Amino acid sequence: MTRLAFPFTPGPDGRSRTVTYASEAQVAQMLELLIMTMIGERVMRPDLGSPVRQMVFQAGNSPAALALEAALQATITLWLGQVLELQGLSVDFAEDEGRLEVVVTYEIRASKTGGRVAVRKDLT
């Protein structure tokens, strides 16, 4: 079973590019989309998303970073728990560079293969 790839682009055959469901590429795309989607942004699923973009201005390796880690763990487990097993998550606010980086390590349940996704958001 295949799904549309993110970002949406044409494939070599001129049709929409696709990825196999629960493949490493598709799981990485789902994680990136979930992390960067604001809660309330999706009309048909208003509870889908994470607080990353709302908390980005409370930057600093402080209680805000710990709160963001906890919220992301809960969000990923809720929305993608049937596809992956979360093994690790870290949030790094690099105030001097003006960026936020979220690193997620996981294992895909279907294939028992591990993966790692790093999502970076520039704050400037």
Backbone as a ProteinNet text record, in pm:
[ID]
protein_1_A
[PRIMARY]
MTRLAFPFTPGPDGRSRTVTYASEAQVAQMLELLIMTMIGERVMRPDLGSPVRQMVFQAGNSPAALALEAALQATITLWLGQVLELQGLSVDFAEDEGRLEVVVTYEIRASKTGGRVAVRKDLT
[TERTIARY]
84.6	0	90.2	54.9	137	59	133.9	79.4	153.3	91.1	158.6	279.5	386.8	510	501.5	578.9	589.1	733.5	761.9	669.6	617.3	499.4	434.1	516.2	560.2	636.2	602.1	625.1	604	718.4	684.7	784.2	847.3	937.5	1005	909.6	794.9	697.7	596	611.1	521	399.1	379.7	269	316.5	226.3	262.7	360.2	463.3	560.9	493.4	519.9	459.6	566.3	528	612.9	529.7	595.5	526.9	485.3	362.7	311.2	401.5	432.4	515.6	660	702.8	844.6	921.1	1052.5	1133.8	1106	1094	1069.8	934.2	830.4	697.6	687.7	749.3	746.1	819.4	932.4	1005.8	921.9	850.9	765.5	649.9	588.2	478.7	526.8	645.5	699.5	723.5	784.7	812.3	682.7	584	456.4	387.4	388.7	324.3	392.7	524.6	599.7	577.2	570.8	560.9	417.2	317.4	178.3	131.6	73.5	22.2	-111.3	-135.5	-264	-371.4	-476.9	-583.3	-564.5	-452.2	-424.6	-505.4	-529.2	-605.7	-754.2	-833.2	-975	-1048.7	-1022.5	-1095	-1037.5	-919.3	-857.4	-795.1	-876.1	-824.1	-732.2	-736.1	-648.9	-517.7	-498.2	-373.1	-268.4	-147.8	-39.1	41.5	141.1	227.7	246	291.7	308	442.8	517.1	651.5	648.1	562.3	561.3	506.8	424	375.1	481.7	560.2	657.7	794.6	809	939.3	992.5	905.1	950.7	974.6	953.8	990.9	1124.4	1207.7	1331.8	1422	1510.1	1605.9	1604	1715.6	1721.5	1679.3	1550.3	1490.2	1367	1281.2	1157.3	1072.8	1084.8	1010.4	1055.1	1184.8	1235.8	1186.1	1182.9	1131.5	982.7	907.7	764.1	739.1	820.9	806.7	838.9	943.2	977.1	861.5	804.4	693.1	572.3	542.4	428.1	450.5	572	602.2	595.1	644.8	635.9	490.8	405.1	263.4	198.1	230.2	172	212.3	341.7	390.4	331.3	325.2	266.8	119.2	46.7	-96.3	-122.8	-55.2	-87.1	-12.5	108.1	187.4	224.6	165	197.8	170.7	76	46.2	150	227.4	325.1	466.4	498	634.8	636.9	750.8	775.5	881.5	845.8	936.1	1046.1	1171.8	1284.1	1358.6	1351.8	1419.1	1373.9	1381.3	1341.8	1421.8	1477.5	1548.7	1513.6	1507	1478.4	1596.8	1651.6	1767.1	1736.8	1737.2	1723.3	1864.2	1908.1	2037.8	2011.5	2008.4	1973.6	2075.6	2204	2307.7	2298.9	2250.3	2235.3	2093.8	2001.2	1863.5	1790.3	1803.7	1734.3	1685.6	1586.2	1529.8	1548.3	1596.7	1613.6	1548.5	1464.4	1398.2	1451.7	1508.2	1562.6	1480.6	1425.6	1342.2	1407.8	1427.2	1472	1356.9	1340	1222.6	1252.2	1159.3	1162.5	1028.4	1031.3	908.6	855.5	731.9	673.8	666.7	627.3	608	738.3	842.1	968.7	1075.4	1050.4	1147.9	1280.8	1273.7	1393.8	1391.6	1508.7	1521.1	1537.6	1509.3	1524.7	1548.1	1590.1	1618.1	1577	1503.5	1459.8	1501.4	1561.9	1597.2	1520.1	1438.5	1360.3	1417.2	1457.8	1520	1434.7	1415.9	1339.9	1424.4	1451.7	1526.8	1433.6	1479.3	1398	1409.2	1498.6	1517.5	1443.9
-116.1	0	123.8	220.5	341	463.8	567.8	696.8	805.3	922.7	1035.9	1075.1	1109.8	1149.9	1296.3	1332.8	1470.9	1514.8	1628.2	1722.1	1666.9	1714.3	1668.6	1709.8	1612.2	1637.2	1529.5	1556.3	1451.6	1349.8	1225.3	1119.1	1109.8	1014.8	1001.8	965	905	867.1	978.5	1093.7	1205.3	1205	1097.8	1090.5	1141	1148.7	1192.9	1092.6	1144.8	1058.1	995.1	866.9	795	725	685.1	604.3	487.8	379.6	262.9	289.3	246.4	267	198.9	268.2	223.3	197.2	250.9	242.1	349	340.6	439.4	580.2	594.6	727.2	782.4	698.4	746	779	698.5	725.9	856.8	878.9	1004.2	1123.7	1110.1	1218	1243.9	1136.2	1153.4	1223.4	1186.8	1251.7	1400	1432.8	1573.6	1653.7	1597.7	1667.7	1684.4	1581.3	1589	1692.1	1693.9	1785.8	1931.4	1957.4	2095.4	2143.5	2059.1	2101.4	2157.8	2277	2338.5	2274.9	2262.6	2213.4	2311.9	2259.7	2343.3	2383.6	2352.9	2392.3	2310.8	2185.2	2098.2	2109.7	2147.9	2172.8	2045.3	1935	1811.8	1734.1	1769.5	1706.7	1815.3	1891.4	2004.9	1966.8	1841.8	1801.6	1739.8	1728.5	1677.2	1787.1	1753.6	1849.8	1849.4	1934.9	1946.8	2093.4	2120.5	2259.8	2321.9	2262.2	2312.4	2457.5	2490.2	2626.7	2727.8	2685	2777.7	2801	2699	2709.2	2755.5	2778.1	2811.4	2943.9	3032.9	3161.8	3160.9	3045.8	3029.6	2956.2	2984.5	2910.1	2916.3	2825	2813.1	2671.6	2622	2487.7	2497.5	2510.1	2536.8	2448.8	2480.8	2404.6	2401	2501.9	2500.8	2385.9	2357.6	2245.4	2112.9	2099	1976	1958.9	2066.6	2060.8	2023.9	2078	2047	1900.4	1847.4	1704.9	1617.1	1645.8	1566.1	1574.8	1693.5	1710.6	1636.3	1641	1570.9	1419.7	1368.5	1224.4	1179.2	1254.2	1219.6	1228.7	1330.9	1351.2	1240.2	1207.8	1103.4	967.9	938.5	811.7	804.2	913.8	915.8	896.2	974.4	975.2	871.5	833.9	740.5	613.3	591.7	476	342.7	336.4	211.3	178.4	278.5	259.7	246	318	317.9	308.8	266.6	266.4	371.8	470.3	580.4	530.7	551	507.1	622.5	737.9	853.3	981.8	1090	1219.5	1325.9	1418.9	1528.7	1659.8	1763.9	1897.9	1985.6	2055.7	2141.6	2281.7	2379.2	2519.1	2577.2	2611.3	2676.4	2825.8	2893.9	3035.7	3119.6	3084.8	3162	3149.6	3035.6	3015	3045.6	3064	3093.9	2977.8	2858	2743.4	2647.9	2570.8	2465.5	2334.7	2231.9	2101.9	1994.2	1914.2	1801.3	1675.3	1585	1458.7	1344.8	1261.5	1148.8	1019.8	924.8	790.9	695.5	599.2	513.2	378.6	286.3	158.2	140.5	106.7	83	-54.5	-59.4	-183.4	-294.7	-263.2	-365.2	-431.8	-353.5	-407.2	-426.5	-378.4	-386.6	-319.4	-215.5	-139.4	-6.6	37.3	163.4	279.4	395.9	516.4	636.2	744.2	868.6	984.3	1078	1196	1318.8	1414.3	1541.7	1651.1	1724.1	1833.9	1962.8	2050.6	2176.1	2293.4	2387.4	2508.8	2628.7	2713.1	2836.2	2937.3	3000.5	3094.6	3236.8	3258.2	3393.1	3414
0	0	0	-80.4	-90.8	-47.9	-14.9	25.1	-53	-63.3	-126.8	-44	-112.3	-44.6	-4.3	95.5	140.4	122.4	68.7	7.9	-124.5	-162.7	-283.8	-405.1	-482.3	-604.9	-707.4	-834.3	-933.8	-928	-957.3	-961.1	-1099.1	-1119.8	-1249.4	-1363.1	-1328.4	-1430.2	-1459.8	-1394.9	-1416.7	-1325.5	-1251.2	-1156.8	-1021	-926	-791.2	-729.3	-663.1	-596.9	-475.3	-452	-340.7	-257.7	-137.3	-49.7	2	36.2	89.6	232.7	267.2	402.3	504.4	612.7	724.8	685.2	571.8	535.2	613.1	611.3	683.3	632.2	500.6	442.6	485.8	485.6	521.5	670	755.7	899.5	929.7	864.6	884.5	839.7	728	680.3	777.1	829.6	924.8	1051.5	1099.5	1219.7	1196.2	1085.4	1056	1045.1	977.3	964.5	1099.2	1181.3	1312.7	1401.5	1400.7	1486.4	1443.7	1314.6	1267.4	1244.3	1270.8	1259.6	1392.6	1389.3	1511.9	1549.8	1677.8	1725	1679.2	1617.1	1565.3	1420.2	1360.2	1222.4	1121.3	1149.5	1059.4	1091.3	994.9	1016.5	1057.6	991.7	1019.2	1138	1182.1	1298.7	1385.7	1457.2	1532.3	1648.5	1693.8	1803.3	1755	1623.2	1567.6	1569.7	1608.1	1604	1732	1735.1	1852	1888.3	2008.9	2052.6	2016.4	1925.1	1893	1848.1	1754.6	1701.3	1800.9	1895.9	1997.9	2105.2	2135.8	2243.9	2196.7	2066.7	2012.2	2067.6	2108.3	2159.1	2309.4	2373.3	2513	2519.1	2422.9	2404.3	2526.1	2526.6	2634.2	2686.6	2727.7	2783.7	2929.7	2947.9	3077.3	3093.2	3187	3200.7	3072.6	2988.2	2861.5	2772.9	2771	2691	2745.9	2878.1	2939.3	2912.3	2918.8	2890.2	2744.1	2655	2513.3	2487.1	2549.5	2534.5	2579.4	2694.7	2746.9	2654	2604.4	2514.4	2382.7	2331	2206.5	2223.4	2334.9	2360	2361.8	2429.6	2436.1	2298.4	2222.3	2090	1993.7	1991.3	1900.7	1937.7	2065.8	2110.5	2073.4	2090.7	2059.6	1910.7	1826.3	1684.2	1602.3	1643.1	1562.6	1637.9	1754	1835.6	1770	1677.6	1610.3	1502.8	1458.9	1352.2	1406.3	1515	1566	1718	1767.7	1912.5	1939.5	2016.8	2049.1	2142.2	2103.4	2185.6	2250.1	2190.6	2248.5	2182.3	2257.8	2205.3	2277.9	2204	2267.2	2197.7	2276.2	2226.2	2263	2163.7	2187.5	2135.6	2224.9	2187.8	2179.7	2061.3	2044.8	2030.2	2145.1	2144.3	2068.7	2081.6	2014.2	1861.9	1811.8	1667.6	1619.7	1711.5	1676.3	1610.6	1669.4	1612	1719.5	1681.2	1764.4	1688.9	1756.5	1692.6	1777.8	1714.2	1779.8	1714.4	1794.9	1744	1802.5	1714.5	1754.7	1707.2	1798.5	1760.5	1788	1698.6	1704.9	1639.1	1657.5	1588.5	1519.4	1391.4	1316.2	1357.4	1400.1	1452.2	1348.1	1225.8	1122.7	1080.1	1062.2	1010	1115.8	1237.2	1347	1310.8	1227.8	1193.5	1267.1	1304.8	1377.3	1282.7	1334.6	1255.4	1344.4	1281.1	1353.4	1264.1	1321	1247.5	1326.9	1258.2	1319.7	1246.9	1321	1264.4	1320.2	1231.5	1272.5	1227.4	1318.3	1289.2	1325.2	1228	1255.7	1319.6	1424.9	1499.6	1446.8	1353.8	1301.4	1171.9
[MASK]
++++++++++++++++++++++++++++++++++++++++++++++++++++++++++++++++++++++++++++++++++++++++++++++++++++++++++++++++++++++++++++

